[in-house]
Amino acid sequence: MNTVETSSGREIVGGTSRRGFLEGIGTTAFLLAFQLPVSPGRAGEPSGVSGQFNAFLAIGEDDVVTAIIAQTEGGQGNSTGMTQVIAAELGAAWPRMRYRFTTERRPEYINPMLYEGLVLTAGSSSIPGFYGTMRRAAAATREMLVAAAAKQLGVSPGDLSVSESKVTHSHSGRYLTFGQLAAAAAKEPVPAEPRLRARKELLLIGQPLDRLDVPPKVDGSARFGLDLEAPDMLYAAVRHGPAYGSTVAAIDDAKAKSMPGVRLIMAVPQGVAVVADQYWQAVKALAEVRETYASHPNDNASSTTVAAALRRGLEQPGHPTMGGHGDVATAMKSAVKVLEAEFSMPFLSHACMEPVSCTARVSGDQVELWLSTKSPSLDAGHAARALGIDPSTVIVHNEYQGGDFGRRSGMEHTTEAVLLAKAAGRPVKVVWTREEDLRVDQHRTAFLGRVRMGLGADGTPVAYEAKIACDGLWQRLFPWFYAKKKPVDLPMFNLVGGAYGIPNEAGTYVNVPLPVRIGAFRGNNDTHNGFMLETMIDEAAHIAGADPLAYRRRLLSKDARSIAVLDRAAAIAGWGKTAPGHHQGIAYLQSEFYRCRLAVIAEVSGTADALRVERLVGVCDSGLAINPLLAERAVEAGMIFGLSNSMSERISLAGGAPEQTNFDTYEILRIDQTPDVIVGIISVGDEPGSFGEVGTMPVGTALGNAIFSATGKRIRTQPFGGNGVTFV
C-alpha cells in the first residue's frame, strides 16, 4: 500500500479566513495571487475571496504540496483523483502530495457542470467539472516557480524543467525544490495564459495510484459527520410524523421531562425532538414522549394510491421532452411491427451506511454547522431560512461521508439542529436512527412509463415513443432553478434521442406530485429511461431473431468507441459461451453528460423460482481515466448498487408512511448473493468523464434481459424479486 501521508479532514474551514486555513496546513504556505474565470454566485451566497489566494493548492517550505478540495469525499475517490490531476500538471512528487478539504463557498468552487451558484458535489462531476481549472491553477503555479528559479540560478526559464517537486536546469543539473522557491515564487506576476502540459507530459495521469483516504479511514483518524464532538455539546433524538408534511398538534412529555439528562423537549418541523446530555438519554426519553399529529392529506397515502396517481398522470397530455425528432406518428403507421409495453419502478431509499446527522452552534448572529454534506451552499441556506438570517453568515464544516448516492443534503436534519441549538443555548448534535433515515429519506421517485417501438422490415427500430409519469427532483430540491427551467425536470432527461440513431422519436413527461420526500438518487433519469429503452431494444432483437449483443452492435456500428466497449465486454464475459444452465443479458448506456459509454452483461443461472446472479461484467469508456484503479472500483460499486436496487429494494407506503424501517424489511443485496464482478476500463482522449454514478444505470436492465433469456419472462417492474422472480 502507498504510505503517502494524507489529511484526515479534521481541519476544515467554513468561513472566508483563507490565510488561517492555509496556515493550518502545518507549514508556511505558498500563497498565490491570481484569479481564475468563475461562474457568478447565487444571490445570498458569499462572494468569496477570488483573486486573493490560489483556490486549489498550497506549497510549503518543506516541499509538501497540498491540494485544496471543495468537493466532498463520499467514497468515490475524488480526494485522490483531484490531487492526482494537480500533481501531474504541477510536476510534484507524489509522495509529497497531501489533500485538505475546504467548505469555503468561493466562486471558484461552483461546479460549472451543475446548478448555477452552488458549491455542490453531485453527478459524478468533480473531476470532469474542475479538470481544466485545476490544471490551470497548477500550470500557473509551475510557471511562477520556474520564473523564481530562473532568477536565483541566473538562467533562462526555457532551460528549466519541473518534475518530482524540483525545478532543474537541464544543462548543469542544478535544481531548487518547491519549498526553496515558494516564498520567491509568490512574488512573481501571475501568468495570464499558463501553458498546459501535453498529455504525454502528464506522467501521473493514467496511473493506478492507491487511494489517499485509505490510511485515515483504516487508522480511525478520518472524521465523519457522526464523529463530531463539539465542546459543551448536547445530543438530540428525533421522531417524525407518519406522513410527509405532518405537523405536531400536541405533546405529552410529562414523564420524559423527569428522566436523567433531559434538557429540552420540543416540536420540530414534522416531528418531535428530545435534547439530553447523552444520546442514549435522549433516545430513552423520546420513547416516553407521546405526540399527536394534525390531520394531513398524506395520511391516507399508500402504494395503491401512488399507483393510481401515476396511472392518472400517464393518461394526461404532459410536456414534450428534449431530443424529439422526426415524424413518429407516420413512422409508426408504416412500421412492420409495433411493440408496446409499460414499465414501473418503486420508491427507493439511499440506505447509506451512515445515517444523517448535523451538529449546530447558534450564538447570537454566529451559526456553525458540522455535518457530512454534498453542498455547503444548500445546507447553509436551509439553516438560514430556519433562523431568518443571511446564508452568507453560516459557517459549514464538512466531514467525510459514510455514503451519499444523492442523500447528503437535506433540509430536515439541518433545520432541526439549528432550531434545537438556538432553543438550548448550546451546541446540539442531531442524530437520526436508521429507522428515521430510511423512513424520512429523500426517496428516489416512483415512476410509471409507457413506450412504443416501431420496427422496419429489417427488424431495426424506425420509431420510438416514450411517456413517463413521476415526481420531479428539481421541483423538490432546487425550486429556484426549476423556476427557470420548467417544465424541464429530472428524471425525464434522455427519454429519447439516445445512441441508437432511431430516426423518429418523441418523449412526454407528466409531473405527478407524490406523497413522500423526493430527492436525487444515484443514476437518476438514466436508470428509469434506460430500463425502458434497453428492454425494448432487447425485445426488438428477439422479435428480429437476432443476438441481443450483435443487434446493438449493428445499431451502433458507426461509432468505433461503442463497438470497442461492446466487443471487450463480450470477450470478458464469454458472450454466447456460457456453461449449461447459465444465461446472459446485456444493456448499454451512452451519456453525453457523463461522457460515457458502458456495456454491462449479467449472467444468471437457475429458474424463476430460484434464480442466482452468477456474474456481472462491465466495460466503461468515460474518456480519459485519471486513475484506472479508482475508475474500476467506482464502476464496480455502481454496478453492485444498481443490482441491489433492481433485485430487491423497494419502499412501499401504508397510512402515509414507508413500511420499510430497517434492513430487515428494506432488503439490500447480501454478501452471499453478490456475484463476481469484472470491470474493464477503456481510457480514450484527453478529457475525463464520469465513473462514480454510471455503473448503477444499466445493470438492472441487463439483469432483466438475462432473466428473459433464462425464463422467457419479460419483467418490466422492478424490483424483479417479488415480481416474478425469487433470488437465491
N, C-alpha and C positions, 0 to 999 in steps of 0.2 A: 504493500500500500504506500502511496505517496505520503510522505511525512511533512508536507508543507503545513506550516502553522497558519491558522485562519482565525478570523474573528468569530466569536460565539454569538455576536449580535447583542451583547449586553449593553454596549454604549451606543444608544440610538438617540439621534437628535429629533426634536419635533418642532422647534421654533426656527428662527432665522439667524441664530448665532452661529454662522458658518465657521468663524475663527475658533470658537470654543469646541466645535465638533472636530475640526482638523487637529487642534492641539490634543484632543482626547485620543488620537490615534496612538500616541505614545512616543512620537519623535517630533523633531522640528519639521513641520510640513512645508513642502514646496507649494506656495500659493501662486496660482496663475491668475492673471487679469485679462481674460478675454471673454467675449460674448458670442454665443452660438445662435443661429437662427432658431426661433422658438415659435410655438403656436400661441395665440392670445389667450390669456387667462379668463376664466369664467368670472362673472360678476360675483363679488363677495369673497373671492379667493385672494390670498396674499400675492403680491406681485413678485415676491421672492427677491433675490439679490443678484439677478442676472447682471453680468459684467464685473462683479467683484472678484469672484473666485471660480476656478475651474470646477465645474459641477460633477466631473466624472472620475477624477483621480488626484492623488496627492503623492509626493515623493519625499521621503525622509532622509536625513543626513546619514542614516545607517543603510542606505540603498534600498530600503523597503518601499515598494510601490503599492499603494492601497487603492483598489478600485472602489469607488463610491456608488452604491447601487440603491436606487429608489424603488426598484421592482421587488416585490416580496417573494420569499422563498417558501413555497408550499410543498417542496419535494421534487419540483420539476427540474431543478439543477441550474437555474439561471445565475446563482451566485458563483458557479464555476464557469459557465459558458460566457457570461458577460465579462468576467475577469480575464478569460482567455482571449477575447477579442481585443481588449485594451492592451494586454501584454504583447500580443502578436504585432499590432501596429506600432507600439512604442519601441519594441525591441528589448523588453525586460526579461530578465532571467526568471523562469517560472518558480524556482524555489524561493525567490524573494518577493513573490506576489502575495498580497492579502486582499481581503474584501471587508467592507464595512457598510452596513445598511444605514439609510437615512430616510426619514419621512418628511423632510422639507417639501413643501408644496411649491417648488420653483417652476417657472415656465419650462425650463429645460427638461423637466421630468414628465411633462404631459405627453402621453403616447400619441404620436401622430396617426396611428392606425385605428384609434378608438374614439371615444366620445370627447368632444371638444371641452377643454378646460379641466379635465380630471386627471389627477395622478392615480393611475389605475393599472393593476396587473390582471390581465384577462386575455382570453382568445389566443393563447399561445403566442403572444406578440412581443414578448420582452426583447428577444434578440433581433427579430426582423424589424421591429419598430425603432430600435435605438442603434442598430448596427452602424449606419453611416455616421451618426452623431458621435458615438463612442470612438470611432476611428478618427474622425476629425479632431476630437479633443486630444487623443493620443498623438496624432501626427503633429499638431501644433506644439505640444509639449516636446516632442522629439526634436523639432527644428529649433526650439529655444535652447534646448540642451546643446545642440550642435553649435549654435551661434556662440554660446558661452564658452564651449570647449575650444573653438577656433581662436578666440581672443586669448585664452590662457596658454594655449600651445603655440600661438603665433603661426598658424597655418590657415590654409583656405578651407572654408566649410565644405567645399566639394571634395576634399581629400579625406573626409571623415566618414566613418560608418558607425552604425548603432546596433549593437546586439549584446545579449547577456548582461544587460544593465551597465554597459560601458560604451563610451564614445571613443573610438580608436582611430588613430592616424594611420592610414594604410601604408605609407612609405616607411615610417620609422617604427611602427608598432607601439608607440607611446599611447597611453589611454588615461582617461579620467572616468571615475564611476559616477553614476547618477547622483549619489549622495554628495560627492565632492563638488558637483556642478549646481546643485539645487538652488542655493542662495543666489548665485550669479545669474542663473538662467531665469529666475523670477523677475529680473530687471530688464530682460530683453523685450523688444517690441513683439507683439503678438502677430504672427503671420496671418494675413487675411485669407489666403488660399493655401493651406499647407498641402504638400504633396503626399498623397496616399500611396502606400506601398503597393506594388504589383502583387497579384495573387501568389506568385512563386516566392515572393519575399516574406509572406506571412507564414513563417515556419511553424507556428503553434496551431494554426488553423488546420483542422482535419486530424488532429492528434487525439487519440482516445485517453485523455488525461483523467486521472482519478478525481472524483468529486471532492471539492474543498470542504464541504459541510459535513463530511462523514466523521472526522475526528471529534468535533464538538458534540455531535449527536451521540457518539459512542461513549465519550467520557462524561456526558451529562452536563456539560457547560452551556450547551445551546438552551436558550430560554424561549419557551413557548408562552402563549397567552395565559394558559392556566398556571404557569410557574410564577407569575409576578407576585412579589411581596413588597408592598409599599409600607413605609413607616406609619404606625398608628392606624393600620387598615382594619376595617370591619368586613364581614362576609355577608352576602345576600343569597338566599334561596328563593326561587321564583316559581309560581304555578300559574298557568294561563288558562283562560276560559275555554270551554269546549269548542266554540265556533270562531272562525275568523271574524274579527270585528267585535267580539264580546266586550262588554263593559261591566264592571263590578257594581252591583246595586247595594249590597250590604255586606259587612264583615263581622263575624263573631270571633273575636280574638281574646276573650277573657282568659281562657286557660293558657294560651300561648304566651301572653304578656308576662305571666309569672314564672316562666321557665328560665333556667340558668342561661345567662349571657345575652338574652334578648334585649336589643336596644331600640328597635323600631319595627312596627308593622304598618304597612300602608298599601293602598291600591296603586297599581301601575297600569299603564295602558294595556288593556285586555287581560289583566290578572292581578295577583296579589303577591307581595314580597315580605319576607322576614329578614331583618338585618340583625346579626349577632356577632359576638366576639370571635366565634369559630364557626366554620362552615357547617359542621355536623350539628352544632347547636341550632343553627338556622333551619336546617333540614328537619330536625326533630320537632321544632316549634311549628314549622309550616304544616306538618302533618296534623296538628291540632287546631289549625285555623279552619273555620267554616265560612265560606263566602257564597253568596248567591249572585247570579248574573241577570242583568236585564234581558228581556226577550230580544231576539235579533233574527232577521230574515234568514241567516245562515244556519239557524238552529236545526232546521229540518233537512239540511243538505245531506245527500247520500250518494253513493256510487250510481244508484239508479237515477237520481235527479240530474247528476252530472251528465250521464249518458244521454238522457233525454234533452238536456240543454244543447249538447253538441249536435245531436241529431237535428234539432230545430235549426241550429245555426247552419248546418250543412245544406239546408233547404233554402237559405237566404241567398240573395244575389252576390253579396260580398264585393271585394275590391280586386281588380286585376293586379297581379304581381309583376315584378320586373322580369325581363327575359323573354316575354312572349313575342312570337314572330310567326309569319306565315298565315295561312288560312286553314285553321283547324277544322272548321265545320265542313268545308269542301273536301279536305283530305280524308276525313272520317267517312264521308259518303262513298268515296272511291276506294276505300281500303278493302282488301280481300277478306280480312277478318278483323274484328274489333274486340279487344279484351277489356273487360270491365271488372273492377274489384273495389272493395272497401278495406281500409286499414285502421287500426286503432292502437294507441299506447296509453298507459295509465299515468297518473301522477307518480313521481319518484322523489325520494329523499336523497340528499347528498351523502348521508351516513359517514361523515368524516370521522377519522379516528379520535380527534379532539373535539368535544362539544364546544360550542361558542361560549365565550366569557368576555367580560370587559371590566377593567378597574378604572375608576374615575376619581379625580380630586377636584372639588369645586370650592374655591376660596375667593370670595368676592368676585372680581372680574377675571380671575385666573382659573382656567379649566385645563386639566390634563387628562388624557386617556392613555391607557395601556391595553393593547389587545392585539390579536392576530387579525390583520385586516388586509384585504386586497386593494383598498383605496382609502388613504387618509383623508382625501378630499371628501368622499361620501360620508365617512363617519364623523368628521368634523362638522359637516352640515347637519347630520342627524342630531348631534349634541347641541349645536347652536339653536336649532329650531325648538328643541325641547326647553331650552333655557331662555329663549328670546334674546340671543346675543349675536354678535358678528362672528361668522365661522372662522375668519382670519385670526381671531384671538385664541382659538382652541389648539392646543398642542397635542399632537398624536404621536405616541411611541409605538412603533410596530415591533412585532416579535415573529419568531418562526411560526409557521402554521402546521398543525397536525392534519394536513389535508385541506383542500379548498374545493375544487370541482365546480366553482361558481358560488360557493356558500359564503365566503369570508368578508362579507359586509352586510350589515343588516340594521335596520332602524331599531328593532326591539331591544336587543341587549345593550346597545349603546345608550339609548334613551333611558332605559331602566337604571343604568349605572349612574348617569349624571343626576337624575331626579332623586335617587336614593342618597347619593353623596351630598347633594345640597341639603336634603332634609336632615341627614345625620350629622352634618358639620364635620365629617371626617371622610377620608378616602374609603370607598366601598368597592369591593370586588364581587361582581355578579357572576355566578356560575350556574349554567344550565345543566340539568341532569341529561343523561342520554335520552330519557323519555321526552323531555321538553324539546330537545334538539331535533328529534325525529318528528315529533308531532307538530311543532310550530316552526318547521323549516320553511325556506323559500323554495317550494317544490318545483320540479320540472312540470310544465303544463301537460295535462292530458290532451289528446287530440283524436279527432276522427277525420279520416280522409277518404276521398273517392277519386279514382283515376280511370281513364280510358286510354287505351293504346291501339292505334290502327296499324295493321301490318300490310305491307305491299306483297306483290306476287312472289318476291324472292324471300319473304319472311322477315324482312327488316322493317323497323318502325318508320312509318311515314307521318304519324301524328301522335301527339301525347297531350293529354288534358288532365290537369290535377286540381283538386279543390281541397282545402284544409280548413277545419273549424277548430279553434283552440284559443287560449288566452294569449296575451302579448306581454313579453317581459319588459319591453321599453316602457309601456304604459305604467307598469308597476314600479320599476326601479329608476327610470330616467324620464319622468314625465316632462321635464323641461326640454329634453332632447326629442321626445316623441312629438311634442307640440310643433316642432319644426319639420318633422319628417312624416307625420301622419298622412295617409293611413298606413304607410310602410311601418312594419314592426317585425320583430322576431317572434316565432320561428318560421316565417313564410319565405325568407330569402332562399334563393336557389331552388324554388319549387319547380321551375322549368329553366331551360337554357343550359343544360348540362353538357357533358363532354362528348356525348354520342352523336351530336350533329343531326338530331331529328329535325327535319325541315319545317314542321309545323307544330308549334307548342303554345299552350295557353295555361295560365295558372290563376287561381282565385283564392283569396284569403278572407275568411269570415272571423271577426273577433268575437269570442264568447267569454264574457267575464265569468270567472269560476270562483267558487266559494272557499278557496284556500289562498295562502300566500303563493305568489308565483315569482320565480327568480331565474337567473342564469343557471345553466347546467352544462356540464362537460359534453360537448357535441352539439348542443342547441339544435338549430334548424336542420343541419346536415344529417342528424340521426333520423329525425322524422321523415324528411323528404327523401333521403336516400333509401329508407326502408321501402317506400312506395316504388320509387323508380327502379331500384336494383331487383326487387322482387318481380316487377313486371318485365324487366329485361330477361330475367331468368325464365319466366313463363313463356315469353316470346321465343326464346331459344328452344324450349321444349316443344312448342307448337310447330316450330320450323324443323324439328328433328335434328337440331344442331347441338354440338357440345357447348355447354354454357361458357367455357373459357374461350373456345375458338370463336364463338358468336361475338363476344365482347371484343376479341382481338380484331375481328373483321370490321366492326363498327369504329374502332379506334385506330385503324391501320395507317391513317395519315399522320399520326403523332408518334414519333420514334420513342419518346420518353415513356409514353403509356405502354407501348409494346414491350419495352425493356422491363418495366415493372411487372407486367403480366407474365412474361417469359421467365423471369427469375423466380417469381412466386411459384409458377408451375414446376420449375426444376427442383426447387427446395422441397415442395410438398409431394413430389412424385405424382403429379396430377394424372389421373386415369390409371394409376398403377397401384391402387390400394390393395391391402390384404383382403381376403374373403370376409364378407360381413361388414366391411368399412365403406363409408360413403362420404363424398366431399361436396361442399358448396362454396361458391365464390361470390364476392361482392367487390365493387370497385368504387373508389372515391377520387374525384378530381375537383379541387377547390382553388379558385383564383385568390381568395382572401388568404388562405393558408399556404399558397404557393406549393400545393401538394398533389401528388399522385400516389395512391395507396391501393394495393390489392391485398385482400385478406381471404385466405382459404381455411375453412373449418372442416375438420374430419370427425365423423361420429361413427358409433357402432351400436348395434342392438336394435330394439324395436321401439315403437312409440310408447309402450308401457314400461320400458326400461332402457332408456337411451343414455349413452355416455359420450361426452365430448372428449375425444382422444387427443386432438392436436389442433393448434392454431398456427398458421404461417402468415406473416405479414411482410410485405416488401414496400418500402416507402422511399419516394423521391420527393424531398421537400427542398430542392435546390442545394445550396452549399451547406454541408453538415459541419458546423463549427467543431463539434466534439461527437464523433460517431458513437462513442460509448453512451453518452447522455441521450443521443437521439434514439438509439436502440432500446434503452431502458424506458424512455418516455413512451415510445410506440407500444412496447410490450405492456406497460402499465395501463395504457389506454385500452388496449385490447381486452385485458382481464376485466377492467372496469365495465366495458361495454358488454362483455359476455355475462357478467353478473346481472347487469340491468335486464338483459333480454331473456335470461334463463328463469329468474325467479322474483325479481324485485317488483313491488307494486305498493302503492298507498291506496287503500280503499277507505271510503267515508261512511260513517253512520252517525246520526244525531249531530251532524255538523262537524264531527271531529275525525281525524285519522284513526283507524282501528289498529294500526301497527305502531307500537310504542317502544319496542326494543328489538334486539337481534333474534329473539325467539320467535317473533312474528314478522319482522321485516327481514326476509331471507336474502342474505348476500351469499356470494359464492364461497363454499367451504374449501379448505385445503385439499380434502380428498376428492373433490370434484374438479379441481383445477387441472387443465390439460397441460401437456408440453406446449411451450410457446417458442417459436423460432421467428426472429425478426431479421430482415436484411435491409440495409440502408444503402441507397444509391446517392452519392454526392455529385451534384451537377451544377456547373456555373459558378458565378461569383457573388450571388446574393442568397442569403439564408431564408428559408421558410420556417414552417412551424412543425413541431413534433409532439408537443405535450398533450394536445387535445385530440389529434386526428385519429388515433387508434380506436377510440370509442365508437366512431361513427359507422363504419361499415361492418363491424364484427357481428352484430345481431342479425343483419340481413344475410351474411354468409352462413350463419348458423341456421337460419330459416330455410335457406336454399339447400343446405345439407340435410335438414330434416325431410324436405321434399324428396331428395334423392334416396333417402333411406326408407321412407314410409309411404311415399306417394301422397302425403297430406301437405297441402299448401296452406300454411297457417299464417294469417295476416293480422293476428292480435298478439301483442307482447304483454307480459312475458309468455314465452312458449310453454313453460311449466304451468300446469293447471289449465291450459288452453289447447289440450290435445296431446301433450307430451308429459311423461314423467321421467325426470333425470335421475340417474344413479351415479 
